[in-house]
Amino acid sequence: MKVRIDEEACIGCGVCADICPQVFEQTDDKAVVIAGANCDEAGCCQEAADSCPTEAIIIEE
């Protein structure tokens, strides 16, 4: 499963990085997907996506 962040929708609230720090990292104003991160191994991407207030996390099978 692949994950990406819609940079225009992301408000940088940090919820994804709090829930799934193995995959998401908070920068100064946006969240980013950590290079080489694996959603399948982390097991927390869907929870992070469900918790995103702007639905900026996009999971692709």
OpenMM code with the backbone's topology and positions (N, CA, C; nanometers):
from openmm import Vec3, app, unit

residues = "MET LYS VAL ARG ILE ASP GLU GLU ALA CYS ILE GLY CYS GLY VAL CYS ALA ASP ILE CYS PRO GLN VAL PHE GLU GLN THR ASP ASP LYS ALA VAL VAL ILE ALA GLY ALA ASN CYS ASP GLU ALA GLY CYS CYS GLN GLU ALA ALA ASP SER CYS PRO THR GLU ALA ILE ILE ILE GLU GLU".split()
positions = [
    Vec3(0.0845, -0.1166, 0.0000),
    Vec3(0.0000, 0.0000, 0.0000),
    Vec3(0.0897, 0.1239, 0.0000),
    Vec3(0.0518, 0.2219, -0.0800),
    Vec3(0.1273, 0.3469, -0.0888),
    Vec3(0.0483, 0.4575, -0.0216),
    Vec3(0.1202, 0.5518, 0.0335),
    Vec3(0.0559, 0.6651, 0.0985),
    Vec3(0.1221, 0.7936, 0.0512),
    Vec3(0.0405, 0.8972, 0.0381),
    Vec3(0.0928, 1.0286, 0.0036),
    Vec3(0.0078, 1.1338, 0.0728),
    Vec3(0.0594, 1.2539, 0.0750),
    Vec3(-0.0114, 1.3642, 0.1394),
    Vec3(-0.0446, 1.4698, 0.0358),
    Vec3(-0.1703, 1.5108, 0.0347),
    Vec3(-0.2136, 1.6209, -0.0510),
    Vec3(-0.1621, 1.7487, 0.0153),
    Vec3(-0.0557, 1.8040, -0.0395),
    Vec3(0.0103, 1.9195, 0.0219),
    Vec3(-0.0794, 2.0422, 0.0290),
    Vec3(-0.1717, 2.0550, -0.0636),
    Vec3(-0.2624, 2.1702, -0.0612),
    Vec3(-0.3648, 2.1575, 0.0511),
    Vec3(-0.4024, 2.0347, 0.0836),
    Vec3(-0.5026, 2.0127, 0.1880),
    Vec3(-0.4417, 2.0069, 0.3277),
    Vec3(-0.3142, 1.9697, 0.3370),
    Vec3(-0.2486, 1.9543, 0.4668),
    Vec3(-0.2369, 2.0891, 0.5378),
    Vec3(-0.2790, 2.0894, 0.6650),
    Vec3(-0.2689, 2.2123, 0.7449),
    Vec3(-0.1564, 2.2029, 0.8477),
    Vec3(-0.0834, 2.0923, 0.8468),
    Vec3(0.0307, 2.0776, 0.9367),
    Vec3(-0.0057, 2.0606, 1.0824),
    Vec3(-0.1179, 1.9965, 1.1108),
    Vec3(-0.1622, 1.9826, 1.2495),
    Vec3(-0.0805, 1.8800, 1.3281),
    Vec3(-0.0160, 1.7858, 1.2581),
    Vec3(0.0710, 1.6899, 1.3246),
    Vec3(0.0045, 1.5631, 1.3746),
    Vec3(-0.1247, 1.5489, 1.3532),
    Vec3(-0.1958, 1.4299, 1.4010),
    Vec3(-0.1371, 1.3029, 1.3398),
    Vec3(-0.1083, 1.3043, 1.2120),
    Vec3(-0.0551, 1.1840, 1.1467),
    Vec3(0.0798, 1.1432, 1.2048),
    Vec3(0.1664, 1.2399, 1.2297),
    Vec3(0.2979, 1.2105, 1.2863),
    Vec3(0.2862, 1.1593, 1.4293),
    Vec3(0.1867, 1.2061, 1.5036),
    Vec3(0.1643, 1.1570, 1.6395),
    Vec3(0.1144, 1.0127, 1.6383),
    Vec3(0.0248, 0.9820, 1.5451),
    Vec3(-0.0349, 0.8486, 1.5382),
    Vec3(0.0590, 0.7485, 1.4730),
    Vec3(0.1315, 0.7911, 1.3714),
    Vec3(0.2114, 0.6984, 1.2903),
    Vec3(0.3497, 0.7573, 1.2599),
    Vec3(0.4337, 0.7720, 1.3620),
    Vec3(0.5649, 0.8347, 1.3415),
    Vec3(0.6616, 0.7521, 1.2564),
    Vec3(0.6292, 0.6253, 1.2327),
    Vec3(0.7130, 0.5429, 1.1464),
    Vec3(0.6981, 0.5826, 0.9993),
    Vec3(0.5876, 0.6507, 0.9666),
    Vec3(0.5573, 0.6835, 0.8272),
    Vec3(0.5527, 0.8341, 0.8020),
    Vec3(0.5030, 0.9112, 0.8981),
    Vec3(0.4834, 1.0547, 0.8787),
    Vec3(0.5763, 1.1360, 0.9682),
    Vec3(0.6213, 1.2485, 0.9129),
    Vec3(0.7074, 1.3390, 0.9872),
    Vec3(0.6508, 1.4796, 0.9723),
    Vec3(0.6530, 1.5538, 1.0802),
    Vec3(0.6029, 1.6906, 1.0770),
    Vec3(0.7176, 1.7855, 1.0462),
    Vec3(0.7020, 1.8691, 0.9443),
    Vec3(0.7995, 1.9744, 0.9154),
    Vec3(0.7461, 2.1025, 0.9795),
    Vec3(0.8024, 2.2143, 0.9443),
    Vec3(0.7578, 2.3406, 1.0036),
    Vec3(0.6105, 2.3691, 0.9787),
    Vec3(0.5631, 2.3382, 0.8579),
    Vec3(0.4245, 2.3736, 0.8271),
    Vec3(0.3430, 2.2640, 0.7597),
    Vec3(0.4046, 2.1517, 0.7307),
    Vec3(0.3342, 2.0420, 0.6632),
    Vec3(0.3839, 1.9084, 0.7159),
    Vec3(0.3075, 1.8059, 0.6884),
    Vec3(0.3515, 1.6697, 0.7166),
    Vec3(0.4086, 1.6125, 0.5874),
    Vec3(0.5033, 1.5224, 0.6016),
    Vec3(0.5617, 1.4552, 0.4866),
    Vec3(0.5681, 1.3063, 0.5159),
    Vec3(0.5697, 1.2281, 0.4080),
    Vec3(0.5886, 1.0843, 0.4215),
    Vec3(0.7390, 1.0597, 0.4254),
    Vec3(0.7835, 0.9845, 0.5233),
    Vec3(0.9248, 0.9526, 0.5380),
    Vec3(0.9679, 0.8616, 0.4230),
    Vec3(1.0773, 0.8973, 0.3573),
    Vec3(1.1277, 0.8186, 0.2446),
    Vec3(1.1533, 0.6751, 0.2889),
    Vec3(1.1022, 0.5814, 0.2118),
    Vec3(1.1227, 0.4402, 0.2397),
    Vec3(1.0286, 0.3827, 0.3437),
    Vec3(0.9384, 0.4647, 0.3970),
    Vec3(0.8434, 0.4158, 0.4979),
    Vec3(0.7479, 0.3149, 0.4351),
    Vec3(0.7077, 0.2175, 0.5138),
    Vec3(0.6213, 0.1110, 0.4650),
    Vec3(0.4936, 0.1073, 0.5484),
    Vec3(0.3824, 0.1436, 0.4865),
    Vec3(0.2538, 0.1450, 0.5568),
    Vec3(0.2119, 0.0058, 0.6014),
    Vec3(0.2383, -0.0929, 0.5201),
    Vec3(0.1981, -0.2288, 0.5552),
    Vec3(0.2688, -0.2749, 0.6824),
    Vec3(0.3961, -0.2462, 0.6939),
    Vec3(0.4720, -0.2844, 0.8130),
    Vec3(0.4322, -0.1994, 0.9338),
    Vec3(0.4100, -0.0712, 0.9134),
    Vec3(0.3785, 0.0192, 1.0246),
    Vec3(0.2419, -0.0117, 1.0847),
    Vec3(0.1452, -0.0410, 0.9991),
    Vec3(0.0121, -0.0769, 1.0462),
    Vec3(-0.0695, 0.0371, 1.1052),
    Vec3(-0.0293, 0.1611, 1.0812),
    Vec3(-0.1017, 0.2735, 1.1419),
    Vec3(-0.1439, 0.3790, 1.0395),
    Vec3(-0.1208, 0.3546, 0.9124),
    Vec3(-0.1530, 0.4553, 0.8095),
    Vec3(-0.3027, 0.4820, 0.7998),
    Vec3(-0.3830, 0.3788, 0.8060),
    Vec3(-0.5277, 0.3986, 0.7943),
    Vec3(-0.5810, 0.4792, 0.9115),
    Vec3(-0.5325, 0.4510, 1.0311),
    Vec3(-0.5753, 0.5286, 1.1484),
    Vec3(-0.5358, 0.6751, 1.1322),
    Vec3(-0.4150, 0.6993, 1.0823),
    Vec3(-0.3699, 0.8365, 1.0593),
    Vec3(-0.4588, 0.9050, 0.9555),
    Vec3(-0.4898, 0.8347, 0.8477),
    Vec3(-0.5750, 0.8913, 0.7428),
    Vec3(-0.7145, 0.9214, 0.7966),
    Vec3(-0.7682, 0.8297, 0.8763),
    Vec3(-0.9023, 0.8502, 0.9331),
    Vec3(-0.9043, 0.9667, 1.0314),
    Vec3(-0.7914, 0.9967, 1.0929),
    Vec3(-0.7832, 1.1029, 1.1928),
    Vec3(-0.7486, 1.2390, 1.1351),
    Vec3(-0.7062, 1.2438, 1.0101),
    Vec3(-0.6673, 1.3702, 0.9478),
    Vec3(-0.7900, 1.4607, 0.9313),
    Vec3(-0.7871, 1.5804, 0.9914),
    Vec3(-0.9044, 1.6677, 0.9855),
    Vec3(-0.9357, 1.7218, 0.8460),
    Vec3(-0.8386, 1.7222, 0.7570),
    Vec3(-0.8628, 1.7746, 0.6220),
    Vec3(-0.8616, 1.6644, 0.5161),
    Vec3(-0.8522, 1.5391, 0.5601),
    Vec3(-0.8483, 1.4240, 0.4691),
    Vec3(-0.7365, 1.4379, 0.3660),
    Vec3(-0.6217, 1.4868, 0.4126),
    Vec3(-0.5076, 1.5103, 0.3232),
    Vec3(-0.4242, 1.3846, 0.2969),
    Vec3(-0.4469, 1.2791, 0.3724),
    Vec3(-0.3693, 1.1559, 0.3551),
    Vec3(-0.4427, 1.0662, 0.2571),
    Vec3(-0.3714, 1.0282, 0.1534),
    Vec3(-0.4301, 0.9453, 0.0472),
    Vec3(-0.3583, 0.8107, 0.0471),
    Vec3(-0.4367, 0.7050, 0.0661),
    Vec3(-0.3812, 0.5693, 0.0659),
    Vec3(-0.4224, 0.5023, -0.0630),
    Vec3(-0.3246, 0.4465, -0.1321),
    Vec3(-0.3493, 0.3770, -0.2586),
    Vec3(-0.3056, 0.2321, -0.2431),
    Vec3(-0.3894, 0.1425, -0.2867),
    Vec3(-0.3572, -0.0011, -0.2783),
    Vec3(-0.2550, -0.0396, -0.3820),
] * unit.nanometer
topology = app.Topology()
chain = topology.addChain("A")
for resn in residues:
    res = topology.addResidue(resn, chain)
    for name in ("N", "CA", "C"):
        topology.addAtom(name, app.Element.getBySymbol(name[0]), res)
